[in-house]
Amino acid sequence: MNELFDVKGKVIVVTGATGILAGGAAKYLQKNGATVVYLGRNQERVDNAVTEAKSISDACMGLTSDVLDEESLSKGYEEVISKFGRIDALINGAGGNMPGATIGPDKEIFDLNLDDYSKVMDLNLKGTVLPTLVFGKAFKEQGHGSVINFSSMSSTQALTRVLGYSNAKAAIDNFTRWMATEMALKYGDQVRVNAVAPGFFISKQNKALLTNEDGTFTERGQQVINKTPFKRFGKQKEIYGAIHYLLSDASSFVTGTVLAVDGGFSCFCGV
Ligand SMILES: NC(=O)c1ccc[n+]([C@@H]2O[C@H](COP(=O)([O-])OP(=O)(O)OC[C@H]3O[C@@H](n4cnc5c(N)ncnc54)[C@H](O)[C@@H]3O)[C@@H](O)[C@H]2O)c1
């Protein structure tokens, strides 16, 4: 592989590694020679991910932790450092919406459940900030490291129904810029923080919202397609290249950016 894009031997911690986008990217990076730490909340799902990862190479390990649990993340940090000696990158893939935090079509804005709103804010914002503070310590020690956060189309445009999720993802954009600046000023130009902003990819969370059982689009799915110049949803593997680029030396002068991977959704006004 062109050495600009070489990720061989990089130790990469991936949260949400049992999920669709981050999990797929984790396996892709391992196939390209990276050492990958699969972090997920559920022991059985982490074990399954690691079993699959072992069929790629032995350069992997699993960590079971909630991204909101500082103590268990810190324990995980120690385990990774003791096993691999360093951490080159962190992908903050854990996140998503929750049904209770969504304002259904038959509901009023005023029906918003503030507890569920807070849970979604916590998962998507604090669930990125906390792992960055825990695993990012390695970047200070080493003088190098890269963080990739997950933003969303909802961070810059109003996406109906999902207030908490949108507020949190807007904060992710801000956090990405803030942390990129702070890390570079304090620890130098080898520490970078960026984000990817996926357009609409089918995942477990949004499948029923966007598609019917027969594979046709729901009304909301059709609205998304109408505003996507490519006229389709993203395919899982279409996020890998952006992540690969942001992790590699090919992006060595890139920090604080939010890279849209969206088939043109964010540049099209819909008309
Ligand atoms: N799929 C899309 O269209 C899309 C679009 C924009 C942004 N995103 C973002 O991309 C990221 C990955 O989403 P995905 O579509 O692959 O969803 P996914 O549900 O497949 O993956 C999310 C993962 O996060 C894990 N997770 C949730 N809460 C956690 C917690 N407290 N601690 C640890 N892990 C936890 C889940 O178990 C799951 O494995 C999310 O941040 C999501 O908001 C997805």
Ligand as a Chemical Component Dictionary entry (heavy atoms), coordinates in Angstrom:
data_LIG
# 
_chem_comp.id                   LIG 
_chem_comp.type                 NON-POLYMER 
_chem_comp.pdbx_formal_charge   0 
_chem_comp.three_letter_code    LIG 
# 
loop_
_chem_comp_atom.comp_id 
_chem_comp_atom.atom_id 
_chem_comp_atom.alt_atom_id 
_chem_comp_atom.type_symbol 
_chem_comp_atom.charge 
_chem_comp_atom.model_Cartn_x 
_chem_comp_atom.model_Cartn_y 
_chem_comp_atom.model_Cartn_z 
_chem_comp_atom.pdbx_ordinal 
LIG N1  N1  N 0  -26.234 4.852  10.266 1  
LIG C1  C1  C 0  -26.340 6.117  9.919  2  
LIG O1  O1  O 0  -27.003 6.464  8.931  3  
LIG C2  C2  C 0  -25.634 7.194  10.706 4  
LIG C3  C3  C 0  -25.707 8.494  10.223 5  
LIG C4  C4  C 0  -25.059 9.504  10.913 6  
LIG C5  C5  C 0  -24.351 9.223  12.050 7  
LIG N2  N2  N 1  -24.306 7.950  12.520 8  
LIG C6  C6  C 0  -23.521 7.724  13.734 9  
LIG O2  O2  O 0  -22.560 6.733  13.473 10 
LIG C7  C7  C 0  -22.229 6.058  14.689 11 
LIG C8  C8  C 0  -22.367 4.556  14.460 12 
LIG O3  O3  O 0  -23.734 4.287  14.162 13 
LIG P1  P1  P 0  -24.276 2.969  13.446 14 
LIG O4  O4  O 0  -25.223 3.407  12.404 15 
LIG O5  O5  O -1 -23.174 2.070  13.088 16 
LIG O6  O6  O 0  -25.179 2.387  14.630 17 
LIG P2  P2  P 0  -25.093 1.025  15.432 18 
LIG O7  O7  O 0  -26.271 1.020  16.358 19 
LIG O8  O8  O 0  -24.946 -0.122 14.508 20 
LIG O9  O9  O 0  -23.755 1.194  16.281 21 
LIG C9  C9  C 0  -23.690 1.924  17.482 22 
LIG C10 C10 C 0  -22.994 1.065  18.515 23 
LIG O10 O10 O 0  -22.850 1.833  19.720 24 
LIG C11 C11 C 0  -23.029 0.939  20.801 25 
LIG N3  N3  N 0  -23.408 1.661  22.018 26 
LIG C12 C12 C 0  -24.561 2.314  22.267 27 
LIG N4  N4  N 0  -24.556 2.811  23.499 28 
LIG C13 C13 C 0  -23.351 2.483  24.035 29 
LIG C14 C14 C 0  -22.753 2.713  25.297 30 
LIG N5  N5  N 0  -23.368 3.406  26.250 31 
LIG N6  N6  N 0  -21.504 2.232  25.508 32 
LIG C15 C15 C 0  -20.861 1.531  24.550 33 
LIG N7  N7  N 0  -21.381 1.273  23.335 34 
LIG C16 C16 C 0  -22.616 1.738  23.101 35 
LIG C17 C17 C 0  -24.138 0.014  20.343 36 
LIG O11 O11 O 0  -24.163 -1.176 21.106 37 
LIG C18 C18 C 0  -23.763 -0.217 18.884 38 
LIG O12 O12 O 0  -22.903 -1.336 18.777 39 
LIG C19 C19 C 0  -23.195 6.619  15.763 40 
LIG O13 O13 O 0  -22.555 7.649  16.458 41 
LIG C20 C20 C 0  -24.312 7.191  14.918 42 
LIG O14 O14 O 0  -24.989 8.226  15.604 43 
LIG C21 C21 C 0  -24.933 6.914  11.871 44 
# 
loop_
_chem_comp_bond.comp_id 
_chem_comp_bond.atom_id_1 
_chem_comp_bond.atom_id_2 
_chem_comp_bond.value_order 
_chem_comp_bond.pdbx_ordinal 
LIG N1  C1  SING 1  
LIG C1  O1  DOUB 2  
LIG C1  C2  SING 3  
LIG C2  C3  SING 4  
LIG C2  C21 DOUB 5  
LIG C3  C4  DOUB 6  
LIG C4  C5  SING 7  
LIG C5  N2  DOUB 8  
LIG N2  C6  SING 9  
LIG N2  C21 SING 10 
LIG C6  O2  SING 11 
LIG C6  C20 SING 12 
LIG O2  C7  SING 13 
LIG C7  C8  SING 14 
LIG C7  C19 SING 15 
LIG C8  O3  SING 16 
LIG O3  P1  SING 17 
LIG P1  O4  DOUB 18 
LIG P1  O5  SING 19 
LIG P1  O6  SING 20 
LIG O6  P2  SING 21 
LIG P2  O7  DOUB 22 
LIG P2  O8  SING 23 
LIG P2  O9  SING 24 
LIG O9  C9  SING 25 
LIG C9  C10 SING 26 
LIG C10 O10 SING 27 
LIG C10 C18 SING 28 
LIG O10 C11 SING 29 
LIG C11 N3  SING 30 
LIG C11 C17 SING 31 
LIG N3  C12 SING 32 
LIG N3  C16 SING 33 
LIG C12 N4  DOUB 34 
LIG N4  C13 SING 35 
LIG C13 C14 SING 36 
LIG C13 C16 DOUB 37 
LIG C14 N5  SING 38 
LIG C14 N6  DOUB 39 
LIG N6  C15 SING 40 
LIG C15 N7  DOUB 41 
LIG N7  C16 SING 42 
LIG C17 O11 SING 43 
LIG C17 C18 SING 44 
LIG C18 O12 SING 45 
LIG C19 O13 SING 46 
LIG C19 C20 SING 47 
LIG C20 O14 SING 48 
# 
